[in-house]
Amino acid sequence: MGINDNHRRLAEQCIAMARAADDDKDKALWLALAQSWVRLAEHVARAEAEPATAGADRHDIHSPDSRDPARTVS
């Protein structure tokens, strides 16, 4: 079972917990958690589909851009 499948399985478990919950606040919490697992699964799927782009994005976040007006020149 891949990591993406695991995230989706966890989302399904959260939905089952929401169905079993008596309290509306608990149901909402479980459904929000399920939605987070689904979003994470979708993110992983996109990252696996475009591994070169995902690596470049991470690099750009940590590298200062010379066009950034807030960047000071030493």
C-alpha positions as CSV (number, residue, x, y, z in Angstrom):
1,M,0.0,0.0,0.0
2,G,1.4,3.3,-1.0
3,I,1.5,6.5,1.1
4,N,-1.3,8.0,-1.0
5,D,-3.5,5.0,-0.5
6,N,-2.8,5.2,3.3
7,H,-3.9,8.9,3.4
8,R,-7.1,8.0,1.6
9,R,-7.7,5.1,4.0
10,L,-7.2,7.4,6.9
11,A,-9.7,9.9,5.4
12,E,-12.3,7.0,5.1
13,Q,-11.7,6.1,8.8
14,C,-12.3,9.7,9.8
15,I,-15.6,9.7,7.8
16,A,-16.6,6.5,9.6
17,M,-15.9,8.2,12.9
18,A,-17.9,11.2,11.9
19,R,-20.9,8.9,11.1
20,A,-20.6,7.2,14.5
21,A,-20.2,10.5,16.5
22,D,-23.3,11.7,18.4
23,D,-22.1,15.2,18.9
24,D,-22.3,17.7,15.9
25,K,-19.0,19.3,16.9
26,D,-17.3,15.9,16.9
27,K,-18.8,15.1,13.5
28,A,-17.5,18.4,12.1
29,L,-14.0,17.8,13.6
30,W,-13.8,14.3,12.1
31,L,-15.0,15.6,8.7
32,A,-12.4,18.4,8.8
33,L,-9.7,15.9,9.5
34,A,-10.9,13.6,6.7
35,Q,-10.8,16.6,4.3
36,S,-7.2,17.3,5.4
37,W,-6.2,13.7,4.7
38,V,-7.8,13.9,1.2
39,R,-6.0,17.2,0.5
40,L,-2.7,15.6,1.6
41,A,-3.3,12.6,-0.6
42,E,-4.0,15.0,-3.6
43,H,-0.8,16.9,-2.8
44,V,1.2,13.7,-2.7
45,A,-0.3,12.6,-6.0
46,R,0.6,15.9,-7.7
47,A,4.2,15.8,-6.2
48,E,4.7,12.2,-7.4
49,A,3.4,13.1,-10.9
50,E,5.9,16.0,-11.2
51,P,8.9,15.2,-9.1
52,A,11.2,17.7,-10.9
53,T,8.8,20.6,-10.4
54,A,8.2,19.7,-6.7
55,G,12.0,19.8,-6.0
56,A,12.4,23.2,-7.8
57,D,9.5,24.7,-5.8
58,R,11.1,23.7,-2.5
59,H,14.4,25.2,-3.6
60,D,12.8,28.5,-4.7
61,I,11.2,28.9,-1.3
62,H,14.5,28.8,0.5
63,S,16.5,30.8,-2.1
64,P,16.3,34.6,-2.1
65,D,15.2,36.0,-5.4
66,S,17.3,38.8,-6.8
67,R,14.1,40.5,-8.0
68,D,12.8,40.6,-4.4
69,P,12.5,44.3,-3.4
70,A,12.8,43.4,0.3
71,R,16.2,41.8,-0.2
72,T,19.1,43.9,0.9
73,V,22.3,44.1,-1.1
74,S,25.5,43.7,1.0
